[in-house]
Amino acid sequence: MTIEKLHQLFLKYPQVSTDTRNIEPNCIFFALKGQNFNGNKFASEAISNGAAFAVVDEEKYVKGDAFILVDDVLKSLQELANYHRNFCKAKIIGLTGSNGKTTTKELIFAVLSRKYNTIANKGNLNNHIGVPLSLLTIKKNTEFAIIEMGANHVKEIEFLCKLAQPDYGYITNFGKAHLEGFGGVEGVIRGKSELYDHLIANKKFAFLNADDAIQKKKLRSYPRKFGFSTSDPNNYRINYLGAHPFVKLEAEKSEINTQLIGSYNFNNCCAAVLMGKYFNVPLEEIKNALEAYIPQNNRSQIIDKKEYHIILDAYNANPNSMEAALNNFKNFPGSGKVAFLGDMFELGEKANEEHQKIVDLVSGMNFDKVFLVGQNFYKTKSDLAKFATFDDLSSFLKSNKLKKGNLLIKGSRGMVLERILDYL
């Protein structure tokens, strides 16, 4: 079946699924393969559960007219998404960076939704499968689609840009994330910059943090851009008013009081203000959108539980975000500060060095207690409490009740540190 015909079918059955546990009635099931699974084996189950069609790439699983045989299911999903992206009239905003992508995406969505019919990736559907699935949620009346793009090696953003073909783009920052895949910080810069490279090559529009030296250099001679700055009068001026603990900023003499903790969220807010301004969202609506946004999903999330005031930032971690979270917690009002720090993943040969740097940093912050969790932190040289596994930590917490106070929980997603809440 050609992609054109598959798209005609998709317009009649516009729900897509890749998981038989989440089958919507009359959806199209794409039988993807992975290292440990073969979706073709579940195609018949998908039809039995209510799917209208199942797209497979192994002929032996074709059991009738409801089965569509293609050469490669993943490639067909990606080609269908790209075809649909060009079929629709929505403007695509591409977004990538080392830290803050998802929060920035949600803030931009909150702002643009005040005036336009806007969609964005759900959760972190930002890879070679998530981006196509996100593109396929664009409707006929969608005006803007904010597409977050994640990457852990060079050429990945380039590929996702070919799928999404963004009309606009923004890079949050360049940090020490996925160093193992990128081969170092220079690889991170090259990989993330592929978004700006795509925009420049196709004469599309770039948004930027004009106070970021790397972004400023990359786009110095490119005319199709709009940036924010805390000091440069040649860009849209946004003033930082502090984070005690919530970020406050000022644009055009209008003060915006967010519910986001940490100075590291200032630039994320600025990106949303900048795009709102460029797309003619009234400043009062921009202010209302940012002030109403409450972080969820383990991202700088404030939780009050019994006698504990908790900053839950356990969605992800790398050296830059860990340092920012610790500095923010150091300046956080109140006493009785306890930090739970979980391993940072995908640092490759830099893992030992970067974990030791964090230990050295937190050792000088005079917190009441610091608990280090994971194999990498366990190897560091420190007098701090160390636990090789979460089970070791949980055993300790079962028999040692923490005093009331302020807690920071920060670690990579694979550490699942939100489980600590069950022991408080």
N, C-alpha and C positions, 0 to 999 in steps of 0.2 A: 504493500500500500504506500502510495506517495505521501509526503508530508502535507501536501495540499488537501488530499482526501482525508487524511487523519485529522487535519484541522477542521474540516467541515463536520466531521463526526464529533469533535470536541465542542464545537459551537452548539450542537444539539445536546451533548452530555458534558457540561462544563465543569464537572468535579473530577479531580484526579487523585488517585491513591497509590501508594507504593507499599502499603502495609495491610495485610488482611485483617488485622485487629482493628483497623479504623476505616472500614468500608462504608462509604455513603451510598444510599440507594441510587442506582443508575449512574454510577461513576465509571471512569475508565481506569482499570488497574494496570500499572506498569510493573512488569515482573523483573525488577532489578536484581543484579547479582552482587555478591560481596565475597570477601575472603572466606567467610564461614557460612554462607547461605546462597541458595539459588531460588530466586523468586518464581521461576518457571514452575517449580514443584507446587506452588500455592495458587496457581492461576485458576484451577478448577474450584478451589475453595472460595476464591474471590467471587467467582460467578455465582456460586451457591449462596454466598452471603449478600448478594444483591447488586454486584457490579454488572453494568450493561455489557462491557467488553473487557477483555484482558489482552494486553500487548505482550507477546512472548518472542523469544529468539531461538527456541529449540522446537523443531517441528513435531517431535514426539509428544509434546504437551498440547498440541492443537486438538480440541475435542468437538469442534463444530463452528458455526458461523460467528459465535460470540468471541472467537479467538483470532487475534490479528498477528500474523507472523511477520517479523521484521528481522533485519540482519543483526542489529544491536539495539537492545531496549533503551539503554542509557543514552546512546547517541540519538535515537528517535525522540526521546523525551526532550533532550537539549535542542534539537532542530525544531521540534514543535513549539517550544517556548520562544525561540528566536523568531519563528514565523508569526506567532501570535503577537509578540512585541511589535513587529512591524505592521501587523494588521490593525492594531489599536492605535488611537491617537494620543494616548497618554504620554506626557513628558517624563523621562526617566532621570532620576537623580542617583548617581552612583556614589557610594560611600565606602571608604576603607580606612585603615590606620591600625596602629599597634594597640592603642588603648582607647576606650570610650566609644567604640563604634555603635554598639547597641543603644546606649543611653542617648547618644547624639541623634541616632535614627529616630528614636521615640520622641525626642524633643522637637525635631523638625516636623515629624508627623503631627504632633499636637498643635504646632503653630499653623502649618499649611491647611490642616483640617478645619481651621476656623473660617476659611474662605473657599477652599476647593475640595472636590471629591478626591480623596487621597488614600492610597494603600501603601503598605510597607511589609517587608518580610515579617513573618511571625517568628517570635523567639530568635533563634540564631540560625535560621535556614539561609545560610550565606555561602555555601560551598557549591561544588559542581552539580550537586543534586538540589540543594536548597534554593539556589538562584533560579533554575528553571521552574521549580514548583511555585516560587514567588511570582515570576513573570506570568504564569498561567492563572493567577488570581486577578489579573487586570480585567476590568469589565469595560463594556462599550462606553460607559459614562465616566470612567476614571480619568481624572485630569493630571494627577501626578502619582508616580510610583517611586517610592524611595527604596532602593535596592542596596542593602548592605552586602559587601563582598569580603569574605575572609580568605586568608591565605597563609600557608606555612612554608612556601617555597617560591622561588622566582618563576615567572611566566604564568602563575595561576591567576593573578588579577588580569593579566593580558587576555587570558582565555575567557574569563567571566565577562570582561568588557565586550568581547566579540559576541557573546550571547545576549547581553543586556543592551548594548549599544547606547550608553548613557548620553543624554543631551547636556547634562550638568554633572559636576563631580566635586567631591571634597574629601581630603585626607585629614583625619583627626590629628595624627602625629606619627613620628617614627621612633620606636622604642625597642627595648631589649625583649622582644617577644618572638617565639619560634626560632631562636638562634640556631638550633640544630638543623632545621630545614633550610634556613636562609644562608647558613654558613657565616654568620656574624652580622654586625650592625650595618655594614655597608650593603650586605645582601638584602637586609630589611628595607633599606632606603630604595634600592633598585626595584625590589618587588612591589612595594607600596606605590612607588612613583609611576608604575605602569598605568595607573588610572589617569594621571595627568598626561602621560605620553599619549594615551588613546585620545584624550580630549584635544590635545594640540594637533595631532595628526589628522583629526577629523573636523577641526575648526569648531569645536564645541566650547561650552562655557565652563570656566573653573571658578570655584569659590576657594578662598584660602585664609589661613591665619597669617596675616602679614607680619606678625611678630615672630613667626617661625622662620629662622634663617634658611632652612633647607627648602621650604615651600617658596619663600620669596625669591631665592636664587633660581629655582626651577622655572618659575613663571615670570621672571623679571622682564623679559622682552615680549611676553605674550599679551596681546591687547584684550582678549576676551576673558576678563576676570573681574572679580569683585571681592575685596578682602575686608577683614575687620582688624582693628589695632587698638591698643590702649594708649598709644602715643603718636602714631604717624598720621598727620592731618590729611594725607593723600588717600587714606582708607576710611571706612566707616568706623567712627570712634565709639568704643564701648569702654566704660570705666569699671574697674574692679573695686567694689566697696567692702570686700571682706567675706569671711566665711566663719561665723561664730555662733553656732556651727554651720548654719545654712548660707549658701552662696547668695550674695547680693551684688547686683550690677546696675549700671545706669546707662541708658541710651536716650539721646536727645532730651536730657534733663528729666527723664522718667525713671524712677527707681523700681527695680524688679526684685522682689523678695521670693526666692525659690524655696522649695522643700528638699533641695539637694545638698548633702553635706560635702565638705572638702573643696579646697581651692582648685583641685584638679578637675572639678566639674564646671569651672568658669568658662573655659574654652568651648566645652560642649554646648553650654547655653548660648555663647556668642554665635556659634554656627547657626543655631536655630533663629536667633534674632536677625542675623545677616540675611538668611534666605527669606524670612518673612518680609523683611524690608524690601529686598529685591523683587519679590513677587507681589508687592503692594498689599500685604496684609496690614491693616491698621495697627499702629503701635500699641494701642490699648488692648487689642485682641492678642497681640504677641505677648504682652505682659500677663494677661489673664491666662493664656495657655501655659506659660512657664510656671506661674504661681500655683496652678492647679495640678501640675504634674507631680505624682508621688512615685518614687522608684520602687520596683518590685523585683521578684525573681533573683534574690540574693545579690543584687547590685547596690552597694551602698545603702542598704535597706535598714531603716531604723525600726527596732522592735523593742517594746517594753514587755518583759516577762517577769512577773512576780517582782522581786526587788532588784532586777537587773535591767540596765539600759544598754541595749546591744546595737552595735554597728555590724550588720551581716553583709560582708563583701566577699562571699565565697563562690562567686560565679567563675572567676578566673584570676590568675595572678602571674606577673612577670616582675623582674627586678624594678622596673620603673613604677609600676602600679603599687607594688609592695612598699616601696620607699615613700610614695605619695600618701598611701593610707596610714603609714606609721607617723609621718610628720603631722598629718591631720589629727590623728588620735592624740598625739602629744599635746596639741593645742586645744583639744576638746575640753570644754568646761566640766568641772566635777572632779571627784577623787575616786580612789579605789579602782585604778585602771589595770585591767588584765587583758593581755593580748594572746590570742591563739593563732599561730602562724603555721600554715601547711605548705608542703613542698610546692615549688614552682617547676612546672614540667617543660619539656622540649628545649632545654638549654644546652644540650649536647656536652661538649668538652668544657664548657664554661660553667657547668652546674655547680661543681664544688666551690669555685671562686665566687660565684654570685650569691650562693647561699651563705657563705662565710661573711660576705660584705653586709648582708642583711642582719646577720647575728651580731656583727660588730656595731652596726648602727643601733639596733634595738637595745643592746647592752648598755648604751650610754643614755638611754631615755628615762631611766628611773621609774619605770612602771612597777606597780606592786608585784605583779607576777607576769612571766612570759612562758608560754608552753609552745614548744617546737614539735611539730608532728610530721613524720615521714622519713624515709630512708636518707634523703639528701640532707635534711636538717640534722638528723641523728649523727651524721658523720662530721659535723662541724665541731670546731674547738670552742667550747663554751661551758660555763657553769650553770647555764639556764636549764630548766626542766626539759628533757628530751624524751620523745616517745617514737620508737621506730615504726609503729603501726597505730592506726586509729583504735584498734582493739585495746592496745596498751593504755592509751589515753582514757578510753571509756572505763576501763577497770579502775583507773585512778579516780575518775570523777564519781564513780559509784560509791566510793568509800571516803572521799574528801569533798565536803561541800564548800563551794566558793562563797566568800563573803559578798554581801551586796555591793554593787558598784557598776562601773562602766566596762563593757567588754567589746573588744574588737575581734572579729573572726574573719581571717583573710587567708585564702589559699586557692590553688588551682582547682578546676572543676572536678578532676579525677579524685581529689581528696574528699569530696562530699562533706565538707566541714560543717554544713548546717545540721548535721546529726548531733552536734554538740548541744543544740537546743533541747534535745530529749533528756539530757542529764542535768539540766539546771532546775 
